[in-house]
Amino acid sequence: MLKRRRLKWLLTFIVWLIAVAILLEMGLRLFVAALPPRLQEVTHIVMRGVPFPESWDRAWTRNPDHYFILKPGLVNALQFGSPKVRFHVSTIELWSGGGIGFRTRPVSYFVDAVVVGDSFAFCFTERADCWVTHLERATGLGMVNLSQPGTGSHSHMLILHDFAKPLTPPLVIWQFFGNDFNDDYGLFIASGKLAPLEEEAVKDQAVTEPSGLQSWLRGRSALYAVLESVASGGQRYRDPGAAQFDDRFSATLPSGEQLQFGQPYEASAMDMARAVNQAGYEVSRAAFAAAQELVSSWGGQLVVVLVPTREEVYDSLTATALGDDLDKIVSARLAMQALCAELSLTCYDALADLRKRAASSELLYFSDDLHLNPLGNRVFAELLHLWLDAGGFLPD
């Protein structure tokens, strides 16, 4: 009698356990958007095979001359910066046979200014929310955005030569971000123009192959994916190389918003003590010198705008957690400041102004992506507009 009762209780417990697991599984799938970004990714992988709410193709592709270029002819193509950061991209060719797409409107107007840069001028927002679009509306200038994601200064110089020179704009705005030196090194390595520098070998972590049951659960159960991801620190379901783009820390702003920060990639790509970034610096130096001469050849004005990292803008919240990594991140922007002085470049470092605005506003960067959010783009456009106007750089 006692054995039957125990067996009955055991069966009841198992039934309830299965029921709870099913309810949790259904809840995770139905309310995936409420999960933290990293858990959203693993849940989406189980549900769709990709770490995003929808399948999509990147708007940019590898290129031997520029590192990356935008694909031409895109129409409202869905893009993601993170599971929560989504936007759409349309691209055109400036003229037939160019082979490079640009996120700008067809040039059927007088061109007062062109913008070159990387993803921070391409913008991880809708085009209407990009600072380039805001600046164009505010100034009334005819502007062309030539920016390409994932590119450095050498690529920007080539873009100026091939696509800005025929337009001879009175004003050229060159956007700089701290990883541009590293991107220049990467481009020259990929194209065989530099020999790879020896780097400290990264130790591979031992990976235990999953059992048959584990493998089956990984591919089918959102609940198992979330639990295993939490237990393994969020690294389980992802490409090993993607770990360098994981934000390691978070902070709460006075507004109550959460800021995630501290990608290992940023500290590595911006650390000017690294030989690879110093090599990229020399490539960038030559590119800026050539660009200064090129723009002067048609009587134009070149201005370089430095976009700071979220870690620098919110350093009162990030410094303690980052420690020495913050100094590494800062070193790239300081190196660019030195380059501005050496080459007599006209430069605007937006850090101080963005810090002031950040102290009295909502979050200016995405909470889970390193780019400026729509508000940050609008604020950046306002600050740049004020600086350009005060310096007399806006074309009449």
C-alpha positions as a printed Julia matrix, in Angstrom:
396×3 Matrix{Float64}:
  0.0    0.0     0.0
  2.82   2.39    0.96
  4.73   1.52   -2.22
  1.67   2.25   -4.38
  1.18   5.59   -2.65
  4.81   6.54   -3.22
  4.6    5.46   -6.83
  1.45   7.51   -7.28
  3.13  10.59   -5.78
  6.19  10.03   -7.97
  4.07   9.78  -11.13
  2.11  12.87  -10.11
  5.37  14.76   -9.55
  6.71  13.69  -12.94
  3.47  14.74  -14.66
  3.58  18.14  -12.97
  7.27  18.51  -13.8
  6.56  17.8   -17.48
  3.61  20.21  -17.42
  5.73  22.98  -15.88
  8.5   22.36  -18.45
  5.98  22.56  -21.3
  4.51  25.79  -19.92
  7.99  27.31  -19.53
  8.92  26.21  -23.05
  5.78  27.83  -24.46
  6.3   30.96  -22.38
  9.89  31.42  -23.56
  8.83  31.08  -27.18
  5.86  33.44  -26.79
  7.65  36.11  -24.75
 11.16  35.86  -26.16
 11.3   39.65  -26.66
 11.18  40.1   -22.86
 14.38  38.11  -22.33
 17.85  39.67  -21.99
 19.54  40.04  -25.43
 21.91  37.08  -25.04
 19.07  34.75  -24.01
 16.99  36.08  -26.91
 19.78  34.99  -29.23
 19.9   31.39  -28.01
 16.09  31.14  -28.05
 15.95  32.44  -31.61
 18.62  29.92  -32.63
 16.4   27.09  -31.38
 13.28  28.55  -32.98
 14.71  29.78  -36.29
 18.3   28.62  -36.58
 19.61  32.2   -36.33
 20.17  34.46  -33.26
 17.69  37.1   -34.44
 13.89  37.41  -34.54
 13.95  37.06  -38.34
 16.29  35.71  -40.98
 18.28  38.38  -42.83
 21.32  39.0   -45.0
 23.93  41.63  -44.17
 23.84  44.72  -46.35
 27.63  44.7   -46.67
 30.1   42.23  -48.08
 33.87  41.7   -48.18
 35.91  43.7   -50.68
 39.68  43.57  -51.32
 40.02  47.34  -51.75
 37.81  48.59  -48.93
 37.54  45.63  -46.51
 33.73  45.9   -46.75
 31.31  47.59  -49.12
 27.56  47.99  -49.2
 25.71  45.9   -51.74
 24.11  48.08  -54.43
 20.43  47.89  -55.26
 19.08  46.99  -51.82
 15.47  47.97  -51.16
 14.33  48.23  -47.56
 16.54  45.29  -46.51
 16.08  44.3   -42.87
 19.21  44.54  -40.73
 20.05  43.8   -37.09
 22.7   45.21  -34.77
 21.38  43.03  -31.93
 18.12  41.14  -31.39
 16.59  44.47  -30.3
 18.33  46.82  -32.75
 16.66  46.56  -36.14
 16.58  48.91  -39.12
 16.17  48.86  -42.89
 18.66  49.71  -45.62
 18.2   50.82  -49.21
 21.23  51.5   -51.41
 21.97  53.06  -54.77
 24.97  53.28  -57.08
 26.07  56.83  -57.73
 26.66  55.92  -61.33
 26.45  52.78  -63.39
 29.28  50.31  -62.96
 30.48  51.66  -59.62
 29.8   48.35  -57.93
 29.41  49.92  -54.48
 26.12  50.73  -52.81
 25.53  53.94  -50.89
 22.87  54.66  -48.3
 21.9   58.0   -49.75
 19.28  59.49  -52.05
 19.8   59.78  -55.82
 22.04  62.76  -56.56
 19.82  65.07  -58.62
 20.8   68.23  -56.74
 23.83  70.44  -56.12
 26.18  68.68  -53.72
 27.29  70.96  -50.88
 28.85  68.26  -48.73
 29.77  64.59  -48.67
 30.23  62.35  -45.64
 32.69  59.46  -45.47
 33.02  57.1   -42.54
 32.18  53.7   -41.15
 29.08  52.29  -39.44
 28.8   55.38  -37.23
 28.0   57.52  -40.28
 26.2   54.74  -42.14
 24.12  54.58  -38.89
 22.48  51.56  -37.26
 19.1   53.3   -37.44
 16.53  54.04  -40.09
 18.03  56.54  -42.55
 15.62  59.23  -41.39
 17.11  58.93  -37.87
 20.76  59.05  -38.98
 22.75  62.13  -37.94
 23.69  62.75  -41.58
 20.01  63.08  -42.49
 19.33  65.3   -39.47
 22.25  67.55  -40.42
 21.09  67.8   -44.02
 17.59  68.84  -42.92
 18.86  71.34  -40.35
 21.37  73.05  -42.66
 19.46  72.8   -45.94
 22.65  71.55  -47.59
 22.64  69.0   -50.38
 24.56  66.11  -48.78
 25.7   62.71  -50.02
 26.47  59.94  -47.54
 29.29  57.75  -48.85
 29.9   55.84  -45.59
 30.64  52.12  -45.58
 30.33  49.85  -42.48
 33.42  48.0   -41.3
 35.91  50.27  -43.05
 38.92  52.33  -42.0
 40.67  55.48  -43.13
 42.35  54.01  -46.21
 38.98  52.98  -47.59
 37.53  56.41  -46.81
 40.33  58.05  -48.78
 39.66  55.78  -51.77
 35.94  56.58  -51.58
 36.78  60.28  -51.6
 38.99  59.88  -54.66
 36.58  57.73  -56.64
 33.2   59.17  -55.65
 33.61  62.58  -53.97
 36.19  64.05  -56.34
 33.82  64.05  -59.35
 31.29  65.94  -57.2
 33.86  68.51  -55.9
 31.85  69.29  -52.74
 32.78  72.47  -50.83
 32.64  70.49  -47.57
 33.86  66.97  -46.75
 32.92  65.52  -43.36
 35.11  62.55  -42.4
 33.79  60.52  -39.44
 36.38  58.69  -37.31
 35.85  55.95  -34.71
 38.51  54.38  -32.52
 38.69  51.03  -34.33
 39.58  52.64  -37.68
 43.33  52.06  -37.16
 42.63  48.4   -36.51
 40.42  48.2   -39.61
 43.21  49.68  -41.72
 45.59  47.01  -40.45
 43.01  44.32  -41.18
 42.5   45.6   -44.72
 46.22  45.68  -45.49
 46.71  42.19  -44.1
 43.77  40.85  -46.11
 45.04  42.46  -49.3
 48.65  41.33  -48.79
 50.04  44.86  -48.41
 51.36  44.11  -44.92
 52.9   41.02  -43.42
 50.96  39.79  -40.38
 52.5   40.85  -37.1
 53.06  38.22  -34.49
 50.35  38.26  -31.86
 50.01  36.37  -28.62
 48.29  33.1   -29.43
 44.77  32.79  -28.1
 44.4   29.64  -26.05
 41.56  27.5   -27.25
 39.15  26.44  -24.57
 38.4   22.76  -24.45
 34.96  22.05  -25.78
 33.12  18.99  -24.58
 31.09  17.35  -27.29
 27.44  17.01  -26.28
 25.78  13.65  -25.87
 23.06  12.54  -28.24
 20.36  13.68  -25.81
 22.09  17.03  -25.23
 22.4   17.6   -28.96
 18.72  16.77  -29.46
 17.63  19.14  -26.67
 19.91  21.92  -27.92
 18.24  21.87  -31.29
 14.65  21.69  -30.06
 14.16  23.08  -26.56
 14.23  26.81  -25.85
 14.1   26.03  -22.13
 17.17  23.8   -22.34
 18.97  26.42  -24.47
 18.31  29.16  -21.94
 19.3   27.05  -18.92
 22.51  25.82  -20.53
 23.37  29.3   -21.77
 22.97  30.75  -18.28
 25.04  27.95  -16.77
 27.85  28.46  -19.32
 27.99  32.25  -19.06
 26.15  32.92  -22.29
 28.8   31.44  -24.58
 27.25  28.1   -25.43
 25.27  28.51  -28.64
 27.4   31.09  -30.35
 30.27  31.24  -32.81
 33.43  31.23  -30.64
 34.65  34.36  -32.43
 31.49  36.21  -31.43
 32.44  36.19  -27.75
 34.71  39.2   -28.32
 31.58  41.25  -29.07
 29.8   40.33  -25.83
 29.19  43.19  -23.41
 30.71  42.13  -20.09
 29.19  44.8   -17.84
 26.06  46.87  -17.34
 25.15  50.07  -15.51
 21.93  51.86  -14.67
 21.5   55.46  -15.77
 19.63  58.04  -13.63
 16.79  57.65  -16.16
 16.55  53.98  -15.16
 17.82  52.78  -18.55
 20.37  49.98  -18.72
 23.67  50.52  -20.52
 25.65  47.43  -21.46
 29.33  47.93  -22.29
 32.81  46.48  -22.29
 33.2   44.35  -25.4
 36.68  42.72  -25.36
 36.87  43.68  -29.05
 36.85  47.41  -28.29
 39.74  47.29  -25.84
 41.73  45.12  -28.27
 40.96  47.08  -31.45
 41.65  50.47  -29.86
 44.69  49.69  -27.72
 47.49  51.75  -29.24
 50.08  49.77  -27.29
 49.41  46.9   -29.71
 51.72  46.66  -32.72
 48.83  45.87  -35.07
 47.05  49.12  -34.2
 50.27  51.1   -34.55
 50.71  49.59  -38.02
 47.15  50.62  -38.85
 47.88  54.1   -37.5
 50.62  54.55  -40.12
 48.21  53.48  -42.87
 45.62  55.94  -41.56
 48.18  58.71  -41.33
 48.98  58.35  -45.02
 45.27  58.27  -45.86
 44.53  61.5   -43.97
 47.5   63.27  -45.55
 46.37  62.2   -49.03
 42.78  63.21  -48.31
 43.81  66.65  -47.09
 45.71  67.23  -50.32
 42.9   65.79  -52.46
 40.13  67.92  -50.98
 42.33  71.03  -51.17
 42.89  70.34  -54.88
 39.28  71.28  -55.66
 39.13  74.04  -53.05
 37.1   72.07  -50.53
 37.21  72.01  -46.74
 37.96  68.72  -44.95
 36.75  68.34  -41.38
 37.24  65.21  -39.28
 34.66  64.38  -36.59
 35.65  62.0   -33.81
 32.82  59.83  -32.46
 33.63  58.65  -28.91
 32.69  55.26  -27.49
 29.83  54.8   -25.03
 32.45  53.77  -22.46
 34.04  57.24  -22.71
 30.81  59.22  -22.78
 29.53  57.39  -19.68
 32.92  56.95  -17.99
 31.48  57.9   -14.61
 29.53  54.62  -14.83
 32.03  52.48  -16.74
 35.47  53.34  -15.35
 35.4   51.13  -12.25
 34.23  48.03  -14.11
 36.58  48.49  -17.08
 39.76  49.37  -15.21
 42.76  49.42  -17.58
 40.53  48.57  -20.53
 39.12  52.1   -20.48
 42.63  53.52  -20.96
 43.09  51.18  -23.92
 39.84  52.4   -25.48
 40.72  56.05  -24.88
 44.18  55.64  -26.42
 42.83  55.42  -29.99
 40.94  58.7   -29.74
 44.0   60.38  -28.21
 46.11  59.05  -31.07
 43.68  60.59  -33.54
 43.86  63.9   -31.68
 47.65  63.8   -32.05
 47.27  63.05  -35.76
 44.97  66.05  -36.14
 47.66  68.27  -34.65
 50.5   66.72  -36.64
 48.78  67.01  -40.02
 47.0   70.31  -39.22
 43.64  68.64  -39.79
 40.48  70.48  -38.79
 38.97  68.12  -36.2
 35.96  68.06  -33.89
 36.13  65.69  -30.91
 32.53  65.3   -29.75
 33.36  63.68  -26.4
 33.01  66.69  -24.08
 29.79  67.87  -25.71
 28.25  64.39  -25.73
 29.14  63.94  -22.06
 27.27  67.12  -21.17
 24.19  66.06  -23.11
 24.37  62.51  -21.76
 24.3   63.8   -18.19
 20.93  65.45  -18.74
 19.19  63.16  -21.22
 18.11  59.63  -21.87
 20.56  57.03  -23.17
 22.37  58.18  -26.35
 23.63  54.73  -27.37
 21.72  51.52  -27.81
 21.49  49.58  -24.57
 22.93  46.44  -26.2
 24.88  47.75  -29.2
 27.84  50.13  -29.39
 26.27  52.52  -31.93
 24.4   55.77  -31.34
 20.65  55.24  -31.04
 18.1   57.55  -32.74
 18.31  60.09  -29.91
 22.1   59.94  -29.94
 22.14  60.55  -33.69
 19.87  63.58  -33.3
 22.01  65.0   -30.5
 25.21  64.36  -32.45
 23.77  66.18  -35.47
 22.83  69.17  -33.3
 26.29  69.36  -31.75
 28.06  69.02  -35.09
 25.79  71.65  -36.63
 26.7   74.11  -33.87
 30.41  73.39  -34.3
 30.35  73.7   -38.09
 28.38  76.94  -37.89
 30.63  78.45  -35.25
 33.72  77.59  -37.27
 32.31  79.02  -40.51
 32.59  75.65  -42.27
 29.05  75.49  -43.68
 28.93  76.35  -47.4
 26.94  79.48  -48.29
